[in-house]
Structure formats: C-alpha cells, structure tokens
Amino acid sequence: MCGIVVWARRGLKIAIPVVVVVLSLVLLPVLGPSPSGQVAADSCTVFAVSKDDAVFLGSNEDYEVHDSYWWTEPGVDGNYGIVYVGLDDLRPRGGINEAGLCYDATGLPDALLNRHFDKRRLKVHFPVVALRNCATVEETIALAQTYDWGRHMRYQVVFADATGDAVIVSPGIDGELAFTRKGEDETYVVATNFNRANIYHGAYPCERYNTATLMLDAVEANGVLSPELCGAILKHVSQTDPRAYTLYSSVYDTVGKQIYLYYMRQYDEVAVLDVAETLSLGEVVRPMEGLFPQELVLRAQSCLPVSYDYPWRTAATVVVLFIAAMAVGRIEICGRCPEAQACVLVQRSAERKVVPRPVLTISYHRK
C-alpha cells in the first residue's frame, strides 16, 4: 500500500503542473474579453428615426476598451467627402457624407451568402463604398445589388438619409441580401444584435431593442424629436460590461449634417462636428477624447470596469498557481510522506544508494 501511495504522489508531480497549464489555456479565452473581431451578444444599438423635418441616426459603439477616433476622407474623383468615427484600428464603425447619407452597424453571428460571380466582387467595406458614391437610401440599395458580397456576412448595417428614408441591410434566410425598409407610415427602425430579417439569427429577444422601441414609440406619440432625445435613448441602452463597454455614442443629423458625440457614457456633455467644416480641414485623424474637457475624459476613464484588464490579471494568477504547483510537487510528491521513516521502499532505496567503500589494508614489514 505504501508503494502505491509513493508512486501515485510521484505521478502527481507531473500531473498537477500539466493540469494547471491546460486549465489556463482553456479558461483565459473564456474569462477574458472576446477575441478581437468577435462581437459580444450585448453590443451596439442603432436606430434611425424621423419626425416632421428632423431625421437622426443614433448609435452606441459597444466594444472591448479601445481608444476612439474620428477622421475625414475628403471627396476626390467625384466621390462625396465623409467624416468617420471608429476605434484605434481606424476601421470605420460609422460615418456620414456631405450629402447627409449616414450609417452604423451591429454585429451578428456568421451567415452564409450566395455567391454571384457575374457581379463585381466587393473588395471594400460596403458602407464605405456607399458613402463615397450615394446620397440616398434608394441609391444605396441599388448599389448594394450590383456587388458580389462574398460568402460570409457577420453584421447588419443601418443607412439613413436626409429625406427620412432608412434601411437595414442584413443576410436573408435565403442567402441573399435582405433590405428591411422603414415604411412611409413608420417613424423609426431599430437594430441590435439579432437579424431584423430573421429574428432567430442572433441574440433574440433583446432588452436593448425593447427599451429603444418603447422610447421611440413615446417620441412618435407626443414627443419632439431632437439630438438630445436621441442621446437620452442611447444612454438608456448603453453598456457597462467590460467585453462590450459603450466607448462612444453618436447621433447623426442627416438634415443639418452634424455629428453629436458622447464619450464613454458621459452624457452630460456633447461634442458637435459640423460635416462641411470638418471636411474643410482636409485629411485628418484625431482622437475623440480631444473633443472633450480633460476632466470629463479622466472621469470617464475612472468609471471603466475594474475587470477590463482581466486577462492580464488571470495570466498573472496562472503563473503564480503554476509556480505553487511546482513547489508542492517538489515538497509533497517526492516521496516524503509522514510514513517515510518506516517506509520499506524508502529504506531499500536508501540502502541501494549506500555503497560501502573498499578498505585497503597496508602492512609494513621490516627486513
């Protein structure tokens, strides 16, 4: 029995560190934020709303903690000039052109599309192509149908224009593009993280969708539509999860051609970019925090969830556990059990290690 215990403990000397390493590899991706390029289920809310002569598109950028930026693309070769907003990878998350056409998008699970090899291959993100070439939603829909979008689509995009028209472009059930239009008698359309053309594709039901629609219903009934009201809706659907934190909120005024920006859930102060004035600066790239007082930026950053750096703390914990496991392995698993003094195996091992030295006897004889 003692022999079994000794050999079992020696086996654990290797097993424990291996288990710790395997668990760390499994748990780090699960416990940390979603890998870059993946979208958490509770991320991003976009709505387009029109009433009387006012038309707005509001959106929350919910993502892992990154720096936010705005930048310009002056119109060249007949293209419209565009003001974009996004993160530090400078991949546009939203934008508005000088004609008032604007967009923003929400993430969806991967969907397969039918290929159309007789059409032009879409090599640039379609919203960028649309804002460069289109002034209205109608033109955008027509342009979208001239491209082969490839095999995969992982998002839906909301377009709105200065006429009050709006559409959600998403993957359809049949593998073709679906266009969910805002009806002539409707005031708004809303998109979160389920496919508006197929509610079973994505995170449905959605509390943020319900909240936004209830507030927009109130506007339709007896409210006065304004950028501030859109900001209030975005505040109510903003997120505090470190995997999908609301990094900024934007409200596009398609008629007045302005962008209203809120930084990291600080809805008590707004920065306004005039599209024409901003495009007159030429080609620029600026951090979004530069639009706000330093005090607001520091306050916003101090409100970030403590666990936003969780993968690094988890990695440090794994390292400590690994070192501890190795220490335990050397102290407790090397055969030094409480019965070691009386253990026959240990005694035999000790006896085998003791090799008696030969004794050389020298005799001296006198002649």
Summary of the structure (lengths in Angstrom):
residues: 367
radius of gyration: 31.8
end to end distance: 64.3
largest distance: 136.1
contacts: 1131
relative contact order: 0.17
helix: 35%
strand: 29%
